[in-house]
Amino acid sequence: MTIYTSYFTMAKRLEKEGVTPVCIAIGTPKWFSGLNYKAVSPHGFMLSLSEEKYREEYRKILRGLSAEKVVSDIKTITGNAKKVALLCYEKPGEFCHRRMLAYWFEKELGIEVKEYVFEEKVKTPSLF
């Protein structure tokens, strides 16, 4: 299984590309009917913290988990999907727990977790 990160706005595009979206956010958009994995979600009180304190609290959450178990759980809930994207709300480049989670997977398991990038299909106009 290849694990990516992304954000909710891309959920439908991810599905079209064969990537199974999984919510790892505190809350889920009303329109999102996909899978949820709350074990790696931040806690609500963390939203009011400074980035430094948020990072500290999120590291506490991760320290209480086994990376191997988290990956195993994700495989189970997705039915062993080949490609999975872990979703929350923030756009790429904004501070977000999903990138902390990606780094944790890399550190703990040696697996690279990238932000999913869509290949834009550019149509070249015909000159004739």
N, C-alpha and C positions, 0 to 999 in steps of 0.2 A: 504494500500500500504506500502510495506517495501522499504525504500530507502537505497541504498548502495553508496559507491564511488569506483571508479576503474580508470584504464587508458586505452588509446586507443588500445594498443597492445592486450588487453583482450576482445575487443568488440565482436569478432566472437564467442569466447568461452562463453561469457555471454549470447548471443542470444541462443546458443545451450542448455544452462541451464535454459532457460525461463526467463531471466532477460533482460529487455528492456534498451538498452544503450541510454543515452542522453548526448550530448556534452554540456559542460559548459565552454569550453575554448574560447580563443580569436579567434583562427582559427581552422579549421577542416581539418584533413588529406584528401587528394583528394579521397582516396579509401572509406572513411566513408560516407555512404549514410543514416545514421540514423537521429534521431531527434536532434534538437538544442534548447537550452534554454539560450539565451544570457543575460537575466536580471541579472544573478549572475556571469557573466564573468568579469574578470578584464579588465582594459583598457590597450591598447597597451603601453602607456608610462610607465606603472608600471613595465614592464619587465626589464627596465634599473635601477630600484631602488634597494637600499640595502634591505635585508629581513625586517628589522625594518620598513623602510619607506613603503615598499610594504604592510606589515600588516596594517599599519596605513591607507593607501589609500583603502585597501579592506574593512576594518571596516567601512569606510565612505560609501562605496557602500551598504553594508548590512544595515547600519542605515537608509538608504533611502528606504528600502523595508519592506514589511510585510511578515513574515515567513509563516503565514497562506495563504496569496495570492500566494506565491511562490509554496507551496505544492499543492494548488488548480490548479495553472497553469500547474504544472508537471502532475497532474492527468489528466487534460484535454488533453494535447498534447500527452500523452501516451495511451489515451483511457482507463483510469482506470486500467492500468497494475498492476498486483499484486506485481511484483518486478521490481525495477528501479535502474540502476546504473548511477551515475553522473560522466562523464568522462572528464579527461584532459590528459596531456602528461606525467607528472612525475610519476615515479615508486613509489610504497609504500616505505616510509622511507625518501623520498626526500621532501624538503619543497614544499608545494603546496596549492593553495587557496581552493581546494576541502575539505581538512581537516578542514580549517577554517570555511567553509560553514557547514560541518557536526557538528562542535562544536556549531555553531550558531543555527542550528535546535534543538540540544539537549538543549541549554540554553533557547531558546525562546518557544519551543513547548514540551520539555520533551521527545522527541523521539530520540532513539539511532540510529545513522547512522554509520555503520561499513564499513570498507574496505572489499569488497567482496573477500572471500577466496575460492579457488577451492579445492575440495576434490580430492586428487590424488588417482586414482584407481590403486593400486599396484597389479600386477598379481603374485601370489605365484607359483613358479615352482612346477610342480608335481614331487614327489620323486619316483613315480612308473611308 
